[in-house]
Amino acid sequence: MTMRGQSKTQAALFSYVDLESRIPTSHPIRKVRGIVDQALIELEPAFSEMYSAVGRPSIPPEQLIRALLLQIFFTIRSERQLMERLDYDLMFRWFVGLSMDDKVWNHSVFSKNRDRLLASEIDELFFDAIKRQASARQLMSKDHFSVDGTLLEACASVKSFKPKDDGGDDDSDGQNFHGQKRSNETHQSSTDPDSKLFRKGKGKESKLCHMGHILTENRNGLIVEAEVTEAGTSKEWDAGTTMLAKQGTRPGRTVGADKGYDTLEFVEGSRGLGITPHVAAKSLRSCIDKRTTGTRCFSTELSKKTVLSNRRITLNFLNIGGI
């Protein structure tokens, strides 16, 4: 007789362990789901207005949103891969709200429902619901902020960037731009007309892109506002002041930013809102004077912004999401 264990070649007919017990009690995804569930409950009236009272039942919008959050948290490159992962990953099924026996939907469901969710401003309502939870737990500062922007590469090839006056059809068929002068005034992408040809700096490659902007509070580094604009040098400054204008009128507020925001438009715009701009000063032609740079708070603010920027980069690499 041997005590060697034997591999079972026949699968069990029934399973008596539920998905809930498969998720470790200390796993951070449990806290994230609690936050998400509370936010989705607040969105129930908005969901009801999106759908007709008659017809075939749809995929629950709550499940679509949970699935998209998983795609962000775990950096899944496509919705096809997301559906594949959702089919076999027990933790994914548990987070989305699917049982072991539920079939996953086709990846095309996201394409069909994305416009509906955006048209109903569900993304903004969800973001606001998350912020209310953070504010209720006193996790968000109302006095000290940091602002930053980044380029969002468009889902369009540079070859689609064609002259506006030829209906998007030129002799070169978009294959070679050598010797051609291109600009956003004369050319436009036939795939994504809202995108702009832009480069981040000297020596960098020009790409079709949009621009994303975030405003974070400095207590825990949580995002309090977000904007998406056309790509452009002045768009960062305009979006920054727009987001700051939504933060009330409390005295003594500050905002930290990198040298790209050391411009007259942003500095004067911030001061006009009663917010002191703690912007990294340029070596030449800086708009920041010694009234700001001579304070200890100025150095602290810039250090805080560096920490927050590094933290966001680290979180992206570690695929961690939530509050």
LINGIGI-V50879 format. One record per run of one state. SS is the DSSP state (A for helix, B for strand, O for the rest). FROM is the first residue (numbers start at 1). TO is the last residue. If there is no record, write none. Layout:
SS:FROM:TO
SS:FROM:TO
This chain:
O:1:18
A:19:22
O:23:27
A:28:42
O:43:43
A:44:50
O:51:60
A:61:73
O:74:78
A:79:88
O:89:89
A:90:96
O:97:107
A:108:119
O:120:121
A:122:136
O:137:143
B:144:153
O:154:157
A:158:160
B:161:163
A:164:166
O:167:186
B:187:189
O:190:195
B:196:198
O:199:206
B:207:217
O:218:222
B:223:230
O:231:232
A:233:244
O:245:252
B:253:257
O:258:258
A:259:261
O:262:263
A:264:272
O:273:274
B:275:279
O:280:289
A:290:293
O:294:295
A:296:318
O:319:323
